[in-house]
Amino acid sequence: MMGNGVGRWMNWMAAWTEHCPAPLDLSDSEILDWLSEYCDQAVYNHPTSQSCGGFTLYCDEIRSSASTLREAVCLAAAKWREAND
């Protein structure tokens, strides 16, 4: 049984945790097609002492970041699909 404090903590955590869909598994040609059709800007962020670097995509008002371009595109495609289904 959860006490009131634990229940409130769980509700607060759920409200402040960003929902993130599972990345799609796209082929190389699907990734290139998706980038050319939906992506406005792709930025490579160089690693620093505070961050490990990676790619940030800006696609039809969706922002997606990941350590590789493939991961960033597959995540952005999943976010886009969720927002438009």
LUMSEKOL-285494 format. One record per atom (N, C-alpha, C, O): x, y, z. Coordinates in nm, 3 decimals. Layout:
% residues N
+---------+---------+---------+
:       x :       y :       z :
+---------+---------+---------+
:       X :       Y :       Z :
...
+---------+---------+---------+
//
This chain:
% residues 85
+---------+---------+---------+
:       x :       y :       z :
+---------+---------+---------+
:   0.084 :  -0.119 :   0.000 :
:   0.000 :   0.000 :   0.000 :
:   0.088 :   0.124 :   0.000 :
:   0.184 :   0.133 :   0.076 :
:   0.055 :   0.219 :  -0.085 :
:   0.132 :   0.343 :  -0.093 :
:   0.074 :   0.447 :   0.001 :
:  -0.047 :   0.465 :   0.010 :
:   0.164 :   0.514 :   0.072 :
:   0.120 :   0.625 :   0.155 :
:   0.090 :   0.746 :   0.068 :
:   0.123 :   0.748 :  -0.050 :
:   0.028 :   0.846 :   0.127 :
:  -0.007 :   0.966 :   0.051 :
:   0.114 :   1.034 :  -0.011 :
:   0.106 :   1.083 :  -0.123 :
:   0.226 :   1.038 :   0.060 :
:   0.345 :   1.103 :   0.008 :
:   0.398 :   1.033 :  -0.117 :
:   0.438 :   1.100 :  -0.212 :
:   0.399 :   0.902 :  -0.116 :
:   0.449 :   0.826 :  -0.230 :
:   0.356 :   0.844 :  -0.350 :
:   0.403 :   0.862 :  -0.462 :
:   0.226 :   0.839 :  -0.328 :
:   0.130 :   0.857 :  -0.436 :
:   0.141 :   0.994 :  -0.501 :
:   0.135 :   1.005 :  -0.623 :
:   0.157 :   1.096 :  -0.419 :
:   0.174 :   1.232 :  -0.473 :
:   0.304 :   1.243 :  -0.551 :
:   0.308 :   1.310 :  -0.655 :
:   0.410 :   1.179 :  -0.503 :
:   0.540 :   1.181 :  -0.573 :
:   0.526 :   1.114 :  -0.709 :
:   0.578 :   1.166 :  -0.808 :
:   0.458 :   1.001 :  -0.716 :
:   0.440 :   0.930 :  -0.841 :
:   0.358 :   1.014 :  -0.939 :
:   0.390 :   1.017 :  -1.058 :
:   0.253 :   1.081 :  -0.892 :
:   0.173 :   1.167 :  -0.980 :
:   0.256 :   1.284 :  -1.031 :
:   0.245 :   1.321 :  -1.147 :
:   0.339 :   1.343 :  -0.946 :
:   0.424 :   1.454 :  -0.986 :
:   0.525 :   1.408 :  -1.090 :
:   0.547 :   1.478 :  -1.189 :
:   0.586 :   1.292 :  -1.070 :
:   0.684 :   1.240 :  -1.164 :
:   0.619 :   1.212 :  -1.300 :
:   0.678 :   1.243 :  -1.404 :
:   0.500 :   1.155 :  -1.301 :
:   0.430 :   1.127 :  -1.426 :
:   0.397 :   1.256 :  -1.501 :
:   0.403 :   1.260 :  -1.623 :
:   0.362 :   1.360 :  -1.427 :
:   0.327 :   1.487 :  -1.490 :
:   0.448 :   1.558 :  -1.549 :
:   0.435 :   1.631 :  -1.647 :
:   0.566 :   1.537 :  -1.493 :
:   0.686 :   1.607 :  -1.537 :
:   0.778 :   1.523 :  -1.624 :
:   0.883 :   1.570 :  -1.667 :
:   0.741 :   1.399 :  -1.650 :
:   0.822 :   1.312 :  -1.734 :
:   0.772 :   1.320 :  -1.877 :
:   0.653 :   1.301 :  -1.903 :
:   0.863 :   1.348 :  -1.969 :
:   0.825 :   1.360 :  -2.110 :
:   0.800 :   1.222 :  -2.168 :
:   0.883 :   1.132 :  -2.156 :
:   0.686 :   1.207 :  -2.232 :
:   0.655 :   1.082 :  -2.302 :
:   0.738 :   1.078 :  -2.430 :
:   0.746 :   1.177 :  -2.503 :
:   0.798 :   0.965 :  -2.456 :
:   0.881 :   0.950 :  -2.576 :
:   0.846 :   0.818 :  -2.643 :
:   0.863 :   0.712 :  -2.583 :
:   0.796 :   0.821 :  -2.765 :
:   0.761 :   0.697 :  -2.833 :
:   0.886 :   0.616 :  -2.868 :
:   0.996 :   0.669 :  -2.876 :
:   0.867 :   0.487 :  -2.889 :
:   0.978 :   0.401 :  -2.930 :
:   1.020 :   0.437 :  -3.070 :
:   0.935 :   0.453 :  -3.158 :
:   1.150 :   0.452 :  -3.094 :
:   1.197 :   0.488 :  -3.229 :
:   1.155 :   0.384 :  -3.333 :
:   1.149 :   0.265 :  -3.303 :
:   1.125 :   0.430 :  -3.453 :
:   1.091 :   0.340 :  -3.562 :
:   1.219 :   0.273 :  -3.613 :
:   1.329 :   0.324 :  -3.593 :
:   1.204 :   0.160 :  -3.677 :
:   1.317 :   0.089 :  -3.736 :
:   1.313 :   0.113 :  -3.887 :
:   1.248 :   0.039 :  -3.960 :
:   1.382 :   0.218 :  -3.932 :
:   1.378 :   0.257 :  -4.073 :
:   1.502 :   0.207 :  -4.146 :
:   1.611 :   0.198 :  -4.088 :
:   1.485 :   0.174 :  -4.273 :
:   1.598 :   0.134 :  -4.356 :
:   1.676 :   0.258 :  -4.398 :
:   1.631 :   0.371 :  -4.376 :
:   1.793 :   0.238 :  -4.457 :
:   1.874 :   0.352 :  -4.501 :
:   1.799 :   0.440 :  -4.600 :
:   1.803 :   0.563 :  -4.589 :
:   1.732 :   0.379 :  -4.697 :
:   1.660 :   0.459 :  -4.796 :
:   1.540 :   0.530 :  -4.733 :
:   1.507 :   0.642 :  -4.773 :
:   1.474 :   0.467 :  -4.636 :
:   1.362 :   0.533 :  -4.567 :
:   1.412 :   0.652 :  -4.486 :
:   1.344 :   0.754 :  -4.478 :
:   1.530 :   0.640 :  -4.427 :
:   1.588 :   0.751 :  -4.351 :
:   1.616 :   0.868 :  -4.443 :
:   1.582 :   0.982 :  -4.411 :
:   1.679 :   0.842 :  -4.556 :
:   1.708 :   0.950 :  -4.652 :
:   1.580 :   1.015 :  -4.704 :
:   1.572 :   1.137 :  -4.716 :
:   1.480 :   0.932 :  -4.736 :
:   1.352 :   0.986 :  -4.782 :
:   1.287 :   1.072 :  -4.674 :
:   1.236 :   1.181 :  -4.703 :
:   1.289 :   1.024 :  -4.549 :
:   1.227 :   1.096 :  -4.439 :
:   1.298 :   1.230 :  -4.416 :
:   1.233 :   1.332 :  -4.397 :
:   1.430 :   1.227 :  -4.419 :
:   1.506 :   1.352 :  -4.402 :
:   1.471 :   1.454 :  -4.509 :
:   1.450 :   1.571 :  -4.480 :
:   1.466 :   1.409 :  -4.634 :
:   1.440 :   1.504 :  -4.743 :
:   1.296 :   1.556 :  -4.742 :
:   1.270 :   1.667 :  -4.788 :
:   1.203 :   1.476 :  -4.691 :
:   1.063 :   1.518 :  -4.693 :
:   1.023 :   1.600 :  -4.571 :
:   0.947 :   1.696 :  -4.584 :
:   1.070 :   1.565 :  -4.452 :
:   1.020 :   1.626 :  -4.328 :
:   1.119 :   1.713 :  -4.253 :
:   1.077 :   1.798 :  -4.175 :
:   1.248 :   1.694 :  -4.274 :
:   1.347 :   1.761 :  -4.190 :
:   1.382 :   1.899 :  -4.242 :
:   1.420 :   1.915 :  -4.358 :
:   1.370 :   1.999 :  -4.156 :
:   1.404 :   2.137 :  -4.191 :
:   1.553 :   2.164 :  -4.168 :
:   1.616 :   2.236 :  -4.244 :
:   1.606 :   2.105 :  -4.061 :
:   1.745 :   2.132 :  -4.026 :
:   1.801 :   2.015 :  -3.945 :
:   1.733 :   1.961 :  -3.858 :
:   1.924 :   1.977 :  -3.975 :
:   1.996 :   1.875 :  -3.899 :
:   2.126 :   1.938 :  -3.851 :
:   2.203 :   1.991 :  -3.931 :
:   2.152 :   1.931 :  -3.721 :
:   2.269 :   1.995 :  -3.663 :
:   2.352 :   1.890 :  -3.590 :
:   2.298 :   1.812 :  -3.512 :
:   2.483 :   1.890 :  -3.616 :
:   2.573 :   1.804 :  -3.540 :
:   2.629 :   1.885 :  -3.425 :
:   2.688 :   1.991 :  -3.446 :
:   2.612 :   1.835 :  -3.303 :
:   2.661 :   1.901 :  -3.183 :
:   2.792 :   1.835 :  -3.141 :
:   2.793 :   1.717 :  -3.104 :
:   2.901 :   1.909 :  -3.148 :
:   3.032 :   1.855 :  -3.113 :
:   3.038 :   1.823 :  -2.964 :
:   2.982 :   1.895 :  -2.882 :
:   3.107 :   1.715 :  -2.928 :
:   3.119 :   1.680 :  -2.786 :
:   3.199 :   1.787 :  -2.710 :
:   3.293 :   1.845 :  -2.763 :
:   3.159 :   1.810 :  -2.587 :
:   3.230 :   1.901 :  -2.498 :
:   3.254 :   1.829 :  -2.367 :
:   3.219 :   1.711 :  -2.353 :
:   3.313 :   1.896 :  -2.272 :
:   3.335 :   1.833 :  -2.141 :
:   3.203 :   1.814 :  -2.066 :
:   3.197 :   1.733 :  -1.973 :
:   3.097 :   1.886 :  -2.104 :
:   2.966 :   1.872 :  -2.039 :
:   2.868 :   1.784 :  -2.115 :
:   2.768 :   1.740 :  -2.058 :
:   2.892 :   1.758 :  -2.244 :
:   2.798 :   1.676 :  -2.322 :
:   2.873 :   1.583 :  -2.416 :
:   2.988 :   1.609 :  -2.452 :
:   2.808 :   1.475 :  -2.454 :
:   2.874 :   1.376 :  -2.539 :
:   2.850 :   1.401 :  -2.687 :
:   2.899 :   1.325 :  -2.770 :
:   2.778 :   1.504 :  -2.723 :
:   2.758 :   1.537 :  -2.864 :
:   2.653 :   1.450 :  -2.929 :
:   2.596 :   1.361 :  -2.866 :
:   2.627 :   1.476 :  -3.055 :
:   2.527 :   1.400 :  -3.129 :
:   2.455 :   1.489 :  -3.228 :
:   2.503 :   1.598 :  -3.262 :
:   2.341 :   1.443 :  -3.274 :
:   2.263 :   1.514 :  -3.376 :
:   2.132 :   1.565 :  -3.318 :
:   2.069 :   1.499 :  -3.235 :
:   2.094 :   1.684 :  -3.362 :
:   1.963 :   1.742 :  -3.329 :
:   1.893 :   1.771 :  -3.461 :
:   1.948 :   1.837 :  -3.548 :
:   1.770 :   1.720 :  -3.474 :
:   1.691 :   1.741 :  -3.595 :
:   1.572 :   1.830 :  -3.562 :
:   1.510 :   1.818 :  -3.456 :
:   1.541 :   1.919 :  -3.654 :
:   1.423 :   2.004 :  -3.644 :
:   1.337 :   1.970 :  -3.765 :
:   1.371 :   2.003 :  -3.878 :
:   1.225 :   1.903 :  -3.739 :
:   1.142 :   1.850 :  -3.848 :
:   0.995 :   1.881 :  -3.821 :
:   0.936 :   1.828 :  -3.728 :
:   0.936 :   1.967 :  -3.903 :
:   0.794 :   2.000 :  -3.889 :
:   0.753 :   2.022 :  -3.744 :
:   0.662 :   1.957 :  -3.694 :
:   0.821 :   2.114 :  -3.677 :
:   0.793 :   2.152 :  -3.538 :
:   0.823 :   2.041 :  -3.437 :
:   0.776 :   2.048 :  -3.324 :
:   0.898 :   1.941 :  -3.475 :
:   0.940 :   1.834 :  -3.385 :
:   1.090 :   1.842 :  -3.370 :
:   1.163 :   1.849 :  -3.469 :
:   1.137 :   1.840 :  -3.246 :
:   1.280 :   1.842 :  -3.219 :
:   1.319 :   1.705 :  -3.166 :
:   1.251 :   1.649 :  -3.080 :
:   1.427 :   1.651 :  -3.217 :
:   1.473 :   1.519 :  -3.178 :
:   1.625 :   1.520 :  -3.168 :
:   1.693 :   1.574 :  -3.255 :
:   1.678 :   1.460 :  -3.061 :
:   1.823 :   1.453 :  -3.043 :
:   1.863 :   1.311 :  -3.010 :
:   1.793 :   1.239 :  -2.939 :
:   1.979 :   1.271 :  -3.062 :
:   2.035 :   1.138 :  -3.034 :
:   2.183 :   1.140 :  -3.067 :
:   2.233 :   1.234 :  -3.129 :
:   2.252 :   1.036 :  -3.026 :
:   2.397 :   1.032 :  -3.048 :
:   2.434 :   1.006 :  -3.193 :
:   2.542 :   1.045 :  -3.236 :
:   2.347 :   0.939 :  -3.270 :
:   2.375 :   0.915 :  -3.412 :
:   2.262 :   0.973 :  -3.496 :
:   2.151 :   0.994 :  -3.447 :
:   2.292 :   0.997 :  -3.623 :
:   2.190 :   1.050 :  -3.714 :
:   2.077 :   0.949 :  -3.731 :
:   1.960 :   0.987 :  -3.733 :
:   2.111 :   0.821 :  -3.743 :
:   2.009 :   0.716 :  -3.757 :
:   1.912 :   0.718 :  -3.639 :
:   1.790 :   0.715 :  -3.658 :
:   1.965 :   0.723 :  -3.517 :
:   1.879 :   0.725 :  -3.398 :
:   1.792 :   0.850 :  -3.394 :
:   1.674 :   0.842 :  -3.360 :
:   1.849 :   0.964 :  -3.430 :
:   1.773 :   1.089 :  -3.428 :
:   1.659 :   1.086 :  -3.529 :
:   1.548 :   1.131 :  -3.498 :
:   1.684 :   1.033 :  -3.649 :
:   1.580 :   1.025 :  -3.752 :
:   1.471 :   0.927 :  -3.710 :
:   1.352 :   0.957 :  -3.723 :
:   1.509 :   0.810 :  -3.661 :
:   1.410 :   0.710 :  -3.621 :
:   1.322 :   0.760 :  -3.506 :
:   1.203 :   0.731 :  -3.502 :
:   1.381 :   0.836 :  -3.414 :
:   1.304 :   0.894 :  -3.305 :
:   1.213 :   1.006 :  -3.355 :
:   1.096 :   1.014 :  -3.316 :
:   1.266 :   1.093 :  -3.442 :
:   1.184 :   1.201 :  -3.497 :
:   1.066 :   1.145 :  -3.577 :
:   0.955 :   1.198 :  -3.570 :
:   1.090 :   1.039 :  -3.654 :
:   0.983 :   0.977 :  -3.732 :
:   0.875 :   0.920 :  -3.640 :
:   0.757 :   0.929 :  -3.671 :
:   0.916 :   0.861 :  -3.529 :
:   0.818 :   0.807 :  -3.434 :
:   0.737 :   0.919 :  -3.370 :
:   0.615 :   0.907 :  -3.355 :
:   0.804 :   1.029 :  -3.333 :
:   0.733 :   1.144 :  -3.275 :
:   0.636 :   1.204 :  -3.377 :
:   0.523 :   1.240 :  -3.342 :
:   0.680 :   1.214 :  -3.504 :
:   0.595 :   1.268 :  -3.608 :
:   0.472 :   1.181 :  -3.629 :
:   0.360 :   1.230 :  -3.639 :
:   0.495 :   1.049 :  -3.636 :
:   0.383 :   0.955 :  -3.655 :
:   0.283 :   0.965 :  -3.541 :
:   0.162 :   0.966 :  -3.565 :
:   0.332 :   0.973 :  -3.416 :
:   0.243 :   0.984 :  -3.301 :
:   0.163 :   1.113 :  -3.305 :
:   0.044 :   1.113 :  -3.273 :
:   0.227 :   1.223 :  -3.344 :
:   0.158 :   1.352 :  -3.348 :
:   0.056 :   1.361 :  -3.462 :
:  -0.040 :   1.438 :  -3.454 :
:   0.076 :   1.284 :  -3.567 :
:  -0.010 :   1.296 :  -3.686 :
:  -0.102 :   1.176 :  -3.709 :
:  -0.171 :   1.171 :  -3.811 :
:  -0.106 :   1.083 :  -3.619 :
:  -0.200 :   0.969 :  -3.632 :
:  -0.326 :   0.994 :  -3.554 :
:  -0.416 :   0.909 :  -3.553 :
+---------+---------+---------+
//
